């Protein structure tokens, strides 16, 4: 069962994505803040990340991605960044594998994650 970390401070979005991914056989780990996400990621070693651009606290999603990519254990881990703003260039520059602009079809997420996971 692949382990996916959702890093997002929007409770409604998180609940929807968690339910969807649970139903598709993923184990889901949650974090609302960047610093919290980094701590949990080091402890839980997720197989993939879904990170929102705007987070609670003093970090953006791109900051989280850059810090994850700086750690050898996460250099190849698939990362999808999401945002309601078109920050695709910044997301990819930070190290995201894929960018999804909100609103995106959440039903596509499991297959996107599976594709990324199979290419690692």
C-alpha positions as CSV (number, residue, x, y, z in Angstrom):
1,X,0.0,0.0,0.0
2,X,1.7,3.2,-1.1
3,X,2.0,5.9,1.5
4,X,1.1,9.4,0.4
5,X,1.5,12.6,2.4
6,X,-1.0,15.4,1.8
7,X,0.4,18.8,2.9
8,X,-2.5,21.2,2.8
9,X,-4.2,23.5,5.4
10,X,-7.7,23.4,3.8
11,X,-9.6,20.9,5.8
12,X,-12.3,20.4,3.2
13,X,-9.8,19.6,0.5
14,X,-7.8,17.3,2.8
15,X,-10.9,15.3,3.8
16,X,-12.0,14.8,0.2
17,X,-8.5,13.8,-1.0
18,X,-7.9,11.5,2.0
19,X,-11.2,9.7,1.5
20,X,-10.6,9.3,-2.3
21,X,-7.0,8.0,-1.8
22,X,-8.1,5.7,1.1
23,X,-10.7,4.2,-1.2
24,X,-8.0,3.6,-3.9
25,X,-5.8,1.8,-1.5
26,X,-3.3,4.5,-0.4
27,X,-2.2,5.0,3.1
28,X,-2.6,8.8,3.8
29,X,-0.5,10.9,6.1
30,X,-1.5,14.5,6.8
31,X,0.3,17.8,7.6
32,X,-1.0,21.4,7.5
33,X,2.3,23.3,7.9
34,X,5.5,23.0,6.1
35,X,7.7,22.5,9.2
36,X,5.3,19.8,10.4
37,X,5.4,18.1,7.0
38,X,9.2,17.9,7.1
39,X,9.2,16.3,10.5
40,X,6.5,13.8,9.7
41,X,8.1,13.0,6.3
42,X,11.4,12.2,8.0
43,X,9.7,9.9,10.4
44,X,7.1,8.2,8.1
45,X,9.1,8.1,4.7
46,X,6.1,8.6,2.4
47,X,6.2,7.2,-1.1
48,X,4.7,10.3,-2.7
49,X,3.7,13.9,-1.7
50,X,0.7,16.1,-2.6
51,X,1.7,19.6,-1.5
52,X,-0.4,22.8,-1.7
53,X,1.4,26.0,-2.5
54,X,-0.2,28.1,0.2
55,X,0.3,26.6,3.7
56,X,-0.3,27.7,7.3
57,X,2.8,29.1,9.0
58,X,5.8,30.7,7.4
59,X,6.5,28.3,4.5
60,X,5.2,27.9,1.0
61,X,4.8,24.5,-0.6
62,X,7.8,25.3,-2.9
63,X,9.9,25.8,0.3
64,X,8.8,22.3,1.5
65,X,9.7,20.8,-1.9
66,X,13.1,22.4,-1.9
67,X,13.9,21.1,1.6
68,X,12.7,17.6,0.7
69,X,14.7,17.5,-2.5
70,X,17.8,18.5,-0.4
71,X,17.5,15.3,1.5
72,X,18.9,12.2,-0.3
73,X,16.0,10.0,0.8
74,X,13.5,12.2,-1.0
75,X,15.4,13.2,-4.1
76,X,13.5,10.7,-6.3
77,X,10.2,10.7,-4.4
78,X,7.2,11.8,-6.6
79,X,5.8,15.2,-5.6
80,X,2.7,16.8,-7.0
81,X,2.1,20.5,-6.2
82,X,-1.4,22.0,-6.3
83,X,-2.6,25.6,-6.2
84,X,-5.4,27.9,-7.3
85,X,-2.8,30.2,-8.8
86,X,-0.7,29.4,-11.8
87,X,2.7,28.8,-10.0
88,X,3.6,25.8,-12.2
89,X,7.0,27.3,-13.1
90,X,8.0,27.8,-9.5
91,X,6.7,24.4,-8.5
92,X,8.7,22.6,-11.2
93,X,11.8,24.7,-10.5
94,X,11.5,23.7,-6.8
95,X,11.5,20.1,-7.7
96,X,7.9,19.0,-8.2
97,X,7.2,16.3,-10.7
98,X,3.8,17.6,-11.6
99,X,1.6,20.7,-11.0
100,X,-2.2,20.7,-10.8
101,X,-4.1,23.9,-10.8
102,X,-7.2,24.0,-8.6
103,X,-9.8,23.1,-9.2
104,X,-8.6,19.8,-10.6
105,X,-10.6,16.5,-10.9
106,X,-9.7,14.6,-7.7
107,X,-10.7,11.4,-9.4
108,X,-7.6,11.7,-11.6
109,X,-5.3,11.8,-8.6
110,X,-4.9,8.1,-7.9
111,X,-3.9,7.3,-11.5
112,X,-1.5,10.2,-11.6
113,X,0.1,9.1,-8.3
114,X,0.3,5.5,-9.6
115,X,2.0,6.6,-12.8
116,X,4.5,8.7,-10.9
117,X,5.2,5.8,-8.4
118,X,5.7,3.3,-11.2
119,X,8.3,5.5,-12.9
120,X,10.5,5.7,-9.8
